[in-house]
């Protein structure tokens, strides 16, 4: 099976580069939207602002994606930086989603009883 880095086409022009990036964005954006949907689910399940940030989970994600990046022929440090930035954005989004759901009537965890974990 080919590594991701081996799938990069040789480009002669910036038009070629941009076409490759655009094609990948067409794949990435729907996946990022789907990932965001899971952050909405996390906000609902956690239903507690204090549970949104989870350093152990962040560490586990980084420990998982670094070797994956290396196996694919990528730069693990770059992938880690991207993931840390993405995770920070999704943490902010999860807070926003929890606030939205609360405004729509979701009772805080301590008022509604425990949620499934």
C-alpha positions in Angstrom: 0.0 0.0 0.0 1.4 3.4 -1.0 2.2 5.9 1.7 0.4 9.3 1.5 3.6 11.1 0.5 4.0 8.8 -2.4 0.7 9.9 -3.9 1.9 13.5 -4.3 2.1 14.3 -8.0 5.1 16.1 -9.5 4.0 19.7 -10.1 5.5 22.0 -12.7 3.3 25.0 -12.0 1.5 26.6 -9.1 -1.7 25.8 -11.0 -0.8 22.1 -10.6 0.0 22.6 -6.9 -3.3 24.4 -6.3 -5.3 21.7 -8.2 -3.8 19.1 -5.9 -4.5 21.1 -2.7 -8.1 21.9 -3.9 -8.7 18.2 -4.5 -7.5 17.4 -1.0 -9.6 20.2 0.5 -12.7 18.6 -1.2 -11.9 15.5 0.9 -10.8 17.3 4.1 -13.7 19.7 4.6 -16.4 17.1 4.8 -14.3 15.1 7.2 -13.7 18.2 9.4 -17.4 19.0 9.4 -18.1 15.4 10.4 -15.4 15.6 13.2 -17.2 18.8 14.3 -20.4 16.9 14.6 -18.8 14.6 17.0 -17.7 17.6 19.1 -21.3 18.6 19.3 -22.1 15.1 20.5 -19.3 15.3 23.0 -20.7 18.6 24.3 -24.1 17.0 24.8 -22.7 13.9 26.4 -20.3 15.7 28.7 -22.8 18.5 29.5 -20.2 20.1 31.7 -17.9 23.0 30.8 -15.2 21.6 33.1 -15.1 18.3 31.1 -14.5 19.9 27.7 -10.7 20.3 28.0 -9.2 16.8 28.5 -5.4 16.8 28.5 -5.2 13.0 28.7 -7.3 12.8 25.5 -5.2 15.4 23.8 -2.1 13.5 24.7 -3.6 10.2 23.4 -4.5 11.8 20.1 -1.0 13.2 19.6 0.5 9.8 20.5 -1.7 8.2 17.9 -1.2 10.6 15.0 2.6 11.1 15.2 3.5 7.6 14.3 0.7 7.5 11.7 2.3 10.6 10.1 5.7 8.9 10.1 4.3 5.7 8.5 2.7 7.9 5.7 6.1 9.6 5.0 5.1 12.9 6.6 6.6 15.2 9.1 5.4 14.1 12.6 6.2 17.5 14.1 4.2 19.3 11.5 1.2 16.9 12.0 1.4 17.4 15.8 1.3 21.2 15.4 -1.7 20.9 13.0 -3.5 18.6 15.4 -2.8 20.8 18.4 -4.2 23.8 16.6 -7.2 21.8 15.3 -7.9 20.4 18.8 -7.8 23.9 20.3 -10.3 25.1 17.7 -12.6 22.1 18.4 -12.4 22.7 22.1 -13.6 26.3 21.5 -16.3 24.9 19.3 -17.4 22.3 21.9 -17.8 25.2 24.4 -19.9 27.1 21.9 -22.0 24.1 21.1 -22.6 23.4 24.8 -23.6 27.1 25.3 -26.0 26.8 22.3 -27.6 23.6 23.6 -28.0 25.2 27.1 -29.7 28.2 25.5 -32.0 25.8 23.7 -32.9 24.1 27.0 -30.3 21.5 27.8 -30.2 21.3 31.6 -26.8 21.5 33.2 -25.4 18.1 34.2 -25.9 18.8 38.0 -29.6 19.7 37.3 -30.4 16.9 35.0 -28.6 14.0 36.7 -25.7 12.1 35.3 -25.1 11.6 31.6 -23.7 8.4 30.0 -20.0 8.5 29.5 
